Amino acid sequence: MTPELVRRMSAPVPRYTSYPTAPHFSTQVGATAFRKGLRGLSPSQALSLYVHIPFCAQMCWYCGCNTKATRNRETIETYFQHLQAEILMVASLVPGDKPLAHIHFGGGSPNSLSADQIRRLGETLHASFGIGLETEFAVEIDPRWLDDDQMSAFAEVGVNRASVGVQDFNPQVQSAINRMQSVETTERAVRGMRAAGVSGVNIDLVYGLPHQTEESVANTIEEVIRLSPDRIALFGYAHLPSRAKHQTLIDETTLPDTMARYRQSRRAEILLTKAGYVTVGLDHFAKPGDSLASGEIKRNFQGYTTDQGEVLIGVGASSISKLPTGYYQNAVARADYERRVTETGLATVKGILLSDDDRMRAGVIERLMCAFDFSKTSLQSTFGALAQPLIDTADELVSADAEGLVERTADGFRVTEQGQPFVRAIASCFDAYLGKGHSTFSAGV
């Protein structure tokens, strides 16, 4: 792979965890539209739920999430009470028995909640929605602030998958991102969650961090393999200090360049596949027996998932819901979120209603991100003449391709193995919104 090609394909583009992407949401779509969308859901529609906990005990400087560093129990409890109220309001608007296929607690750090709050939140969810043994119930964990009672509480409310944040085990890298975390602390969390009854354990890693090298990434991967997680997410660091002000604390001169980032990601993939993990999509890995490696995958705001539902309801500050009608996002600032929940029970501040063109492009982009191909026949049978511009785009990409990144198939378009590391850039060619507005995105590799 030539450095020139890697640099060209690493131009900033969306991560495509949704389409249209969040920068194109409008304040013209608010709580009234969200309320209508919830009430219009089919009683038999499979649902998923995302719960956002916007607190961390300490701010990591690389972080791009909507979170705040606090250990103030009163602040967390006030937010928690508003979160409970929002959940009850949302549940009252959704028709039917409201069975949940997937639940995800994200943040921030969901273990900013006390064990008592975890149990109270679990009681509210079980009383409001249908949660069964078949429900995948995941939680993101910061092992540095996790105690035994919290681990037990997560298991008691039904959590059966934990994603343990690591990023990197190298002390120099950890110091540069303000996240000191030993292998021993991480292992305690992995073993503790499993002992509590949480059967699935994931580990989250990041490449492209300050002071990272191929060797340091490889050393971290070796330790992670020893911990034997079921799934591994390997994300490229998104350095966007204009959007996340705390990232200005990172010395940009210590960040690896584009080619170094590419080599780090390739080295990690080689080591993980050699250890028996299956590559899933762009940046996830799973053991062969895991459902993520053996079934059809989708893509949402948490990355790759086995969740096949059309409806994802997001609760908490900054959360985004996906309904058949469109996307709806809550207020990002905690105080604004709490005020809106107090006043109306909902906190929606912006969104976008989907056109047929949006739905078609969303399907093509998700298919490329998940399976690296799409079928022209399927596209035409669903969208008719509306599909032709996308088919033309695919043909033009193949005709212009000189590096073997894409190719025609008997019934469509495919990203080759050589092109797969650059699938975000390739998918962006089907994005009708790209270049409109003043959005900033992370590097494509």
N, C-alpha and C positions, 0 to 999 in steps of 0.2 A: 504494500500500500504506500503510495508516494506521499510525502509531506504536503505537496501542493493539493492533492485530492482531499486529504484529511482536513486541511485548513479550509478548503472551499465548502466541504460538506458539514463543517462545524459552525457555520454561521448561526447566530441566535434564531431559534424557532420555538414555538410552543411545545410543551410536553405531551399535548393532546390527551389529557385525562378527561377532557370534555370537548365537544364541538357544537356550537361556537364556544370559544374560550372566554373565560371570565372578563377580560378587558373590554369585551364587546357587549356586556350586559348594560341595560338601560334603567335609569331611575323611573322611567315611565311604566315599568312593570314592577308592581309592589305587592303589598299584603292582600289587597282585594283580589288580584289575579291568582295569587297563591291559594287563597281560601277557596276560590272557585275551582281551581285545579284539583285540590284535595277532595272536595265534595263530588267532583265528576269522575273520580276513580271507580273502576269496576270493583264490586265486592269480591270478585274472585281473583283480582290481580295480585301477583306475588310482590311483596314489599321488602325493602331493605331499609335499615336505619343507621345513620351516622350521628354520633354524639360527640360534640367538640368540647374539650376541657382546656381552656386557654391559659393554663398556668404551668410554670416550671419552677422548681426550687432555685434554679440558677440558669442564667441565660447563656446558651452556647452561641459563640459568635458566628458560626457558619449558618445558623438556622434561618430558614425563610418562612417559617410557619407563623400563623397569627397566635402569638402567645405573649405572656408577661411573666417576668420573674417575681415571684412573691411566695412567702411562707406565712402570710397573714391569714389565720384561720377564719377570721370574721369576713374578710374580703371573699374568700373562697366559698364560705357558707352562703353569703348573700347571692353570689352568682348561682350557686347550686339550687337555691330556692326558686330563682327565676327560670332556671333550666327545667326544673320539675313542672313549673306552671306551663311552660311552652309545650312540653311533652303531652300534658293532659289536654291542652287546647288542640294540638295537632291530631291527637288520637280521637277526639270528639268529632272532628271534621271528616275523618276517613270512614267510608261506609264498610259494612261487613264485619267479619271476625278479625281482620287485620293480621293475618299470619305473616311472620317475619322469616324470610329465608336467610338473611344475613344481618348481623349487628356489628358495628365497629365503633369502639371508643378510641378517639384520636385526640391530638393536641398540638402543641403543649404536651403535657405528661398526664395522662389519666390517673396515674398513681399520685398526683397532687391531692386527690380526694383521700380522705381518711377511710379506714375500713368501714366505719359506721355509714359514711356517705355512700360508699360503694354498695353496701347492702340496701340502703334506702332507695338508691337509684334503681337497683335491680328489682325491688318490690314494685316501684312505679311502672317500670317497663313490663313486668309480667302481668300487672293488673290492667295495662292499657293495650297490649298487643298479644298476639298468639305466638308464644315462644315454646318450641318443642325440642326434642332430642336431635332432630334433624337440622335445627338452626345453627349455622356457623356463627359463633359469638367471639369476636376478636377484640383484643385490647393492646394498645401500644404501651410499652414499659420503659421507664428510665431506671435501670437496675441500681443506680447510686442511691436512690431514695425509696427503695422498696423494702417493706418489712414483712414478717411472717403473717401477721394478721391481715394485711392487704392481700397477700397471695391467697389466703384462705377465703377471704371475702369475694375475690374475683371468681374463684372456683364455685363458691356457693350460689352466686347469682346466675351461673350457667356459662361463664367464659370457658371456651374449649380451644382457643388459640391465642397465643401471646407473641407479639412482635417486640423483640428486645433490641433496643437501640445500642449500637456499638460505635459505628463510623470508622474508627481505626484504633489499634492498640499501641501504636508507637507514641512514647511519652512526649517527644518533641512536637509531633503533630497535635496531640491532645492539648499541650500547653498553648499552642498557637490558636486553637479554637475554643479555649476555655472549657474543656471537658476532660477532666482527669478521671479515668475509669480503668481499673485493673482487670486483667483476665479473671482473677479470682472473684471479684465482685460480679462480673458477668456470669461466670459459671454458677455462682450461688443462686442467681436469679433464674437461670435456665433449669437447674436441678430443682430449685424450690417450686417453681410453677408446675413442673412435671409431677413432683411429689404431692402437690396440692390437688392434682387431678386434671390439670390442663394438658390435654394429650398432644396438641400441636404447638410447636415452638418455632418461630421465625427469628432470624437475625437481620438487622438492617445495617448496611455498610455504605460508605461514601468514598468515591475516588475523586481526585482533582483538588484535594485539600492542601493547605500550606505545608510545605516541607515533605509532602508525600513523594515517594519514589516507587519504582517498580518493585524494589526489594522490600520496602516497608509494607506495601500492599500485599505482597506475597507472604510476608511473615504474619500479617493479620489473617489472611485467608487460611493459612495453616492452622492457626489457633481456632478459628471458627469451624473448620472441618473437624477438629478434635471434639468440639462441643456438639457436633452432629445435629444441627437444626434441620427441621423438615423442609423449610424454605429459606432462601436468602434473597434479599433485595440489595442490588448494587447500584446506587444512584450516582450520577455525576454531580459534583458540587456546583450549585448555581450561584455565582458571585454577582449579586445585584445590589450593591451598597446604596444606590439611589432609591431602592424600594425598601430594603431592610437596613436601617441606619446602623445597627450594631455591627454589621459586616465591615464598617469602616475601621473597626478595631483590628482587622486582619491586615497584615502587611502584604500588599499585593505583589511585592517583589519575590515573595516566597511561594507564590502559586506556580504550579507546573504549567508549562505552555501547552498548546493544543496537541502537539505530537506526543508529549509526555502523558497527557490525559488519555489519549487513545491507547498508548502502549500499556498503561496501567489497567484499563478496562479489559484489554485483550489478554493480558497476563492473568488477571483474575479469572476470566472465563476459562482459559486453558486449565488452570489448577482445579477449578470447581468441576469441570466436566471430566477431568482425569480422575477425580475423587468419586465419580459416579452420579453427580447431579445432572439433571436435564435442564438445558437452556429453555426458558419460557419467555417468549416475546423478546423485548429489547434488553431488559436489565434485571430479570428475575431468574431464579434457579430453584429447582425442587427435586427432592428424592423421587426416584421412578415410581414408587407406590403412592405418592401424594396426589390428591385430586387435581392440583394445579398442573401437574405434569401429564396427567392421563386423560383429561377431559377438555371440553371446549372452554376457552377462556374469553373473558371480556375485559374492558378497561374502564376504570372510574377514577375518582379523585384519590383513592388509596393505591392506585397502580393496577397491576394485573390481579384478576379475581376469577373465581368460578361462579360468581353470582350472575345468573341469567335474567334476573328480574328487570322489568322496564322502569320500575319506580324506586328511586332512592330518596328517602326523606332525611334531610339534614336538620338537626336541632343544635342550638348553642350558637354563640357569637361566631360570625364569619361562615357558618355552614352553608353549603349549597345543596339544594334539592333538585332532583331531576324527575320530572313528571312527563307523561306523554305530550302535554301541552307546551312544555318548555323548562327552562332553568330558573331557579329563584334563590337569591342569596340573602342571608341575614346580615344585619348590621355587624361591622367588624369590631368597632370599639365597644368594650364591655359596658361602659356606662350607657351608651346609646342603645345597645341590645337590651339591657335591663329596663330602661325607660319604656321602650316600645312593648316589651312583654307585659309590663305593668299596665300600660294604657289599652292594649288591644288583644293581648294573648299571643300575638305573632310579632316577629321582628324583621320581616322581609323588607329590604330597601331597594333591591334592584333585581333585574332578571332579563330574560329574553324569551319571547314566544316563537316557537319553531315553525318555519315554513317547510314545505315539501323539499325544497332545495337544501335546507339545513339538514333535514333528516337523511337525505340521500348522501350528502357529503360526509355527514357524521358516520354513517354506516361504512362508507368506503375507507375513511381514515382509520376507524376502529379496526376494520378488517385487515388493513395494512399493518397496523401496530401490533395486532395479535397473531395473524396468520401469514403476513407478508404477501397476500395476494387478494384479488377479488374477481368475481365472475361477471362478465358483460351480460350474459343471458339472464342471470338473476337480477342484475341491476335494471335491465330493460323490462323484465316481467313485472317488477314492482313499481317502477317510475316512468315507464314508457319513454316518450320523446325527451323528457327532462334529463334522461341519462346520457344523451349524446355528447354534450360538452365534456363530461368526465371521461367518456370513452376516447374522445379526441385528444384530451390531455394525456391520457395513458399512451396513446399511439405516438404522440409527439415526444414524450419522454424516452420511449424506446428508440425512436429514430435518431434522437440527439445523443444517446448514450454511447460514449466511446470507451468507458471503463468496465463494462460488464456488470453494472449495478442493477439493471432491470431487464426484463425480457417479456415477450408475448408468450401466452400459453394458448392451448387449443380453444379456451373459452375466456380469455381475459388477460390479466396483467399480473406479473409476479416480481417481487424483489428477490434478487439472487442472494446466495450465501455471502458473496463479497459485498453486496449492497446493504445487508441487514444491519450492520452497525450504524448506518446512516438513514435508517427508516424514518426518523423524525423529519429530516430534510426532504425526503422523497414524499412523505405524506403531506408536507406543507404545500406542495404543488397543487393539491386539490382543495386548498383552503381559500374560500372566496373572500374572507375577511382580512387575510394577512396583508399588511402594509397599510391598512386603514387605521387611523388613530395614531396614538403616540405610545403604544405598548412597548415594554422592554421584556426580552425573553432570555433564557439561559442558553449557553453554548449547545449546539446540536450533538456534540460528542463529549 
